[in-house]
Amino acid sequence: EGNEPGDSTKITYRELLHKVCQFANVLRSQGVKKGDRVSIYLPMILELVVAMLACARIGALHSVVFAGFSADSLCERILDCSCSLLIT
C-alpha cells in the first residue's frame, strides 16, 4: 500500500522475485558488490521494496531516505554512510 488511501498494487511472489533478480543484476552491472553501501531515495512505491530486496540479495547494505527529506539532508546521509550508489 502506498501513502495515499486506496493507492495499492498487487503482485505475486514470482513477479516480485523476477523484479528483484532483475534489479540485483542492474546493481551488479553498476559495480555494487557485497558489503557496499547503497542509499535509496524513493517514496512508498513497489520499486522501493524491490530495491531493498535486491540490495539484500547481493549483500549490499542499504539506507532508506524517504522522499520527504530535503536535498541537504539527503547529501548529509550519503556522505555519512559513504554510499557508492544512490537509487532515486
C-alpha positions in Angstrom: 0.0 0.0 0.0 1.2 3.5 -0.8 0.9 6.7 1.1 -2.5 7.7 -0.3 -5.6 5.9 0.8 -6.7 3.5 -1.9 -3.2 3.5 -3.6 -2.2 -0.2 -3.7 -0.6 -2.7 -6.0 -0.9 -6.4 -6.1 2.0 -8.6 -7.1 2.7 -12.3 -6.9 5.8 -13.7 -5.2 7.0 -14.9 -8.6 6.7 -11.4 -10.1 8.4 -9.9 -7.1 11.3 -12.4 -7.3 11.7 -11.7 -11.0 11.8 -7.9 -10.4 14.3 -8.3 -7.5 16.6 -10.5 -9.5 16.5 -8.1 -12.5 17.3 -5.2 -10.3 20.1 -7.1 -8.5 21.6 -7.7 -11.9 21.4 -3.9 -12.6 23.1 -3.2 -9.3 25.9 -5.7 -10.1 26.3 -4.1 -13.6 26.8 -0.7 -11.8 29.7 -2.3 -9.8 27.8 -2.8 -6.5 29.1 -5.8 -4.6 28.7 -7.4 -1.2 29.4 -5.0 1.6 28.9 -1.8 -0.5 26.5 0.8 0.8 23.6 2.0 -1.2 21.2 4.8 -0.4 17.6 4.6 -1.6 15.6 7.9 -2.0 12.1 6.8 -3.0 8.5 7.3 -1.9 6.4 4.3 -0.7 6.2 2.5 -4.1 6.8 -1.0 -5.2 10.2 -0.1 -6.5 11.3 0.8 -3.0 10.7 -2.8 -1.9 12.4 -4.2 -5.0 15.5 -2.0 -4.4 15.7 -3.0 -0.7 15.4 -6.7 -1.5 17.8 -6.5 -4.4 20.4 -5.0 -2.1 19.9 -7.7 0.4 20.1 -10.4 -2.3 23.6 -9.3 -3.4 24.7 -8.5 0.2 24.9 -4.7 -0.1 23.9 -2.6 2.8 21.0 -0.2 2.1 19.9 3.0 3.8 16.4 4.3 3.0 16.0 8.0 3.0 12.3 8.8 2.5 11.4 11.2 -0.3 10.2 13.9 2.1 13.8 14.8 3.1 15.5 17.9 1.6 18.4 17.7 -0.7 20.8 18.9 2.1 19.6 16.2 4.4 20.0 13.6 1.7 23.5 14.8 1.0 24.5 14.6 4.6 23.2 11.0 4.9 25.0 10.0 1.7 28.3 11.4 2.9 27.9 10.0 6.5 27.4 6.4 5.2 29.9 6.7 2.3 27.4 5.1 -0.1 28.6 4.0 -3.5 25.2 4.4 -5.3 22.0 6.4 -4.9 18.8 4.9 -6.2 16.1 7.5 -6.9 
